[in-house]
Amino acid sequence: MKAVVVIDYGPPEDYTVAEIPAPRPGPGQIQVRIAAASVNPADVKVPSGEFRDQFPLGFPHVPGNDFAGTVSEVGAGVERFKVGDEVFGQAVPRALRAMAGTERPSLTTGALAEYAVFEADTPFIALRPDEIGVEEAAALPTAGLTVRAILASADIEPGASVLVIGASGGVGTALLPTLAAFAKVTATGRPEDTGRLRDLGAAQVIGYEDEYPSGVDAVCNLVLPGDELAEAAAALRPGGRLVTITFPVTQPDSLGRDDVDLRFVLDMDGWLGGMREVAAAAVRGELAAVIGRRYTLDEGARAVADFARRHTFGKLVVRVQPGFGN
């Protein structure tokens, strides 16, 4: 099969597209013919070597977490899915098993490929509804899961003022419409993003280097490192809530004040809902992914490099099977 391939630790500019053997499913696993996949931070960070001591990779390594495709083979004992099922979901490289949840981890051989193998018994893979197109389904998993987890964990009251840091990314562009439906949102973005962020519901858009508004009820940090949030915390009213999804996990003593309601959001077990719930919300029109750029599989390595080096708006989607589906 053809796949985006990493042959050693390094930057995404070193990735290539090559022919490698297609993975076969073992017991409890499914093989999926990938129709489309989208790019996520782990596709850059894990192969960079930043976490090689904690999560050493085997090479060649195929990146790719979020996908949509067709079940092409099932391993022994699989009852949830059958050959021909249209599925979508999110999984992490097998090297990250220790971070993938304790009960039903969602693991993969890498979705930026013509075929990938996944664990069948996980809440993070589900049937793709007909109402959700292939590209949207590939863009939706990580963003949708994260948005639902943020909203479930943040307890943001109607009418609250909220600062969203990193609003133009995949999670931010999916979060804004839902959050703006009941809260007043200030979003960070580049000047060229202003119109699109307002269209998604932002009441105000400020630049990355601009001073944050003061006295907001809540801050949602989607991009800044978790140990660099003192300025974000300073924007909060007394007792305000800081919701963050980034690593390293934010420590209260790094915020410069002791009256912050700090909430780190990470749900690797699906306690706050899995892909079925994401699909249902998308079908109801309550959740959608914004696709910023599209690539072919032959351009897959460039898609990851663009994600790392260029300013992106929404999700970057790699169309693996150009003539597949809607």
N, C-alpha and C positions, 0 to 999 in steps of 0.2 A: 504494500500500500504506500501511498504518498503521505508524508507528514512533515510538520515543522519539527526540526530536530536540533537538540542542543548536545554537542559532543564533549563539552567540558565547561567548567565554571567560567563565567564571563558575561559581558554585556550582550544585549539582544542583537546588536549589530553582528555578532558572531553566529547567530542562529542561521540555519539553512533549511531548505526544503529538499527532502531526499526520499528515496524508496527504502523502506524497511519492512521486515516481516509483520504481517497483521497479527495482533494479539488474539488469542483464542480464550473463550470463557471456561473457567473451572467451575466446580460445584458452587451453586448459589450465585453465579454471575451471569451477566448478559453481554453479548457483543452487540454494539450498535453501529450501523452505518451512519456516519455523521453527515447531516445535511448542512448544518451551520454551527458555528461556535463563536463565542465572544471573548475578548481579552480582559484580564483582571490583573491587579497588582502582583499576585503570586506568580504569574507567568514571567515577571521580570525579577522579583525579589528572590525567589527560591533558586533559580539557576545562577544568580549573581554570585553565590557563595556566601552571602551575608549570614545564612543560617546553617552552613555546612557542618558545624560541630554538633548542632542539635538534630539536624535532619539531613544527613548525607544522602546525596543523590547517586543513583546508578546511571551510567551513560551507555548508549544514547538515551536522552531524556526527551519526552514529548510533553510540552506544556499544554494547558487548556483545561479549564474547570467547567465552564457553562456551555451547554450544547442542546441541540435538537436533532432528532434523527429517527431511524427506523430500526427496531430490534431485528437483527439478522441471524442471531444464533443464541440459544439458551443453554446454560449448563445444567448439570444434574440437580434436581431438587427445586428448580425455579417454578413457582406457580403463579406469581403475580403478573408475569408478562409472557407473551408468546411471540413467535416470529411474525413480523408484519405490523406489530404495534407501533404507533407513532408516539414517541416519548420525548421528554425534555427534562432538564434538571441541572444539578450542580454536584460536583465531586472534586476531591482534592487529590493530588498525586499520592501514590502509595507511600512515598517517603515521609509524608506528613501524617501517618497513621496515628501518632501520639496526640495530634490536635484534632482528630476527625470525629470526636464524640466517643462515648463509652459503650453505647449499646448497639446501634446499627450504623456504623460509620459508612460514609459515602466516599468511595475511593475509585480512582480511575487510572488507566494507563496513559491518559492524555487525550483531550478532545480536539486538539488542532491537528486532526488526522482524518483519513478516510474511514477508519474503523477505530473504535475504542472499546475497552471492556470496563464494566461497572459492576458494583455489588447490586444485586436485585432487591434485597430486603433493606431498604433505607427510605426514610420519609422525604428525601431530597430528589427523588426521581418519580415522575408521574406520567400518566398518559397526557398527550398534548390535545387539548380541545380543538375542534375544527375552527372555532372562532379566532384562534391565535395562530398567526402565520409563523412559518419556520424561523424567519429572521428575528421577529419579536420574541419568539420562544427562546431562542438562543441568547438574546440580550437580557432576558428578564430574570433568570434564576437568582444570582447573587444579589442583584439590585432589589428584586422583589422580596426575598427573604430578609434582607437587611432593613428595608423600609418597614416591613411588618414588625420586625423585632424592635426597631426604634420606637414605633408608635405604641407598641404594647408595653414597653419598658419606661418610656419617658413621662407618661401621665401628664401631658401638656394640656392645660385647661383651655376651653374655648375662649377666644379673645386675647390669649396670651401673646406677648411680643417675643419673637424667636429669631435668633441670629443663626443662620446656617452657613458654616464655613466649609467651602468646597462644593458649592451648589451646582456647578456646571458639570460634574462628573456623572458616572453612571448611576450611583446611588442618589446623588443630589437631585438630578433631573427627574428621577422617579418619586422622590420624597416631596418635592415642592408642591405639586398639585394637591396632594392629599393634605399636607400640612396647612397650605394656604386656604383650604376650604373652611378652616375654623380658627386660624391664628393669623396674626400680622407678622409676615416674614421679611426679614432683611437678609439678602443673599450676597455672598461674595462671588465675584467673577471678573472677567476682563471687560473692558469697554465694549468690545464687539459682541459680548454675550448679553448685554443689558436687555435688548429687545426680547430675546428668546427667554431669558429668565423671568421677565415681566409677563410674557405670554403664559408661562408655567405657573404664575401666581404670586411671584415676589412683589411685595409692596414697595420695596426699595432695593437697589443694587449698589454695592460699594466695591471699590477695587481691592485687590489683595493687600496693597500697602496702605490703604486708607485706615483711619482710626475707627475702631468699632464703636457702635452706639453704646451709650451707657444706660444702666438700669433695666436691661432686658430681663424678661422672666426666665428664659431658657436659652441655652446655646447648644446647637447640635454640631459637633466637630466630626467631619467626615474625612479629612485629609491630613491635618497637622499631626506630627508625631505626638504620642501621648505624654511625653515628658516635656513638651513645649507649649503648655496651655495656660500659663500664668496670665497672659494678655487676654485670652478668651475668658478666663475666670473673672478678670477685672471688669468685664463688660456687664456682669450680672448684678441684679439688685441683691440686697441682703437676703440670703436664703434661697437664691436662684438656683436653677438646675443646670448642670453641665452633663450632657449626654455625649459620649465619645465611643468610637468604634475602632480606634487605631492603636497600634502597638508602639512602644512598650506600654503596658497597662499603666494608666495614670495613677500616681500616688497622691493622696490628699495633701501631703506636706510640700508638694512641688507647685501648688497653686498660688501660694502667697497670701492665702486667707483661709480661715477655718469655718466659714459659714456657707460653704457651697454644698449643695446636694449633688454629689458626684455619682454618675451611673455609667459603668462600662457595659456595653452591649455586645455580647457574643453568644450565639445559640447554635452550637454544633451538634445538638441532639434532636432538634426539632420540637422542643417543648413549646415553643411559641407558634408552631405551625410549620408545615413543610410545603412541598411543591403543589400538592393538591389545593391547599389554601391559597397559594399564590395564583394558581390557575383560575380558581373560582373568583378571586378578586379581579383578575384581569378580564374575565368574561363579563363580569358585572360593570366593567368600565371604571373600577375604583383604583386600578393600578396599571401602569403602562411604562414600558421602557422607551427611552429616546435613543435612536440610532444616529450617531454622528457621522460615521464613515463606514463604507463597505469595502471589502477586499475579497479577492479570490484566494484559494488555498496556495497557489503559486506565489501570492503576495503575503502569505501568512507571517513570514519572518519580519517583513517590513511593517506589518500591522503591530507587532509587539514592540518594535523599535519606535514606531510613531507614538504608541501609547506612552513609552518611557521618555521620549525626547520632545514631543510636540504637545502644545496645548490641545486638549480634546474636549469636546462637548458631547455629553451622553456616552453611549457605548460604541466600541469599535467591533464590528461583526465581520467574521470571515465566512464567506459562503463556500462551503466545501463541495457541495453538489449543485452547480449553478442551475440545472434544469429541474430541481426537485421542488415539488409542492408550491405553496403560495407564500 
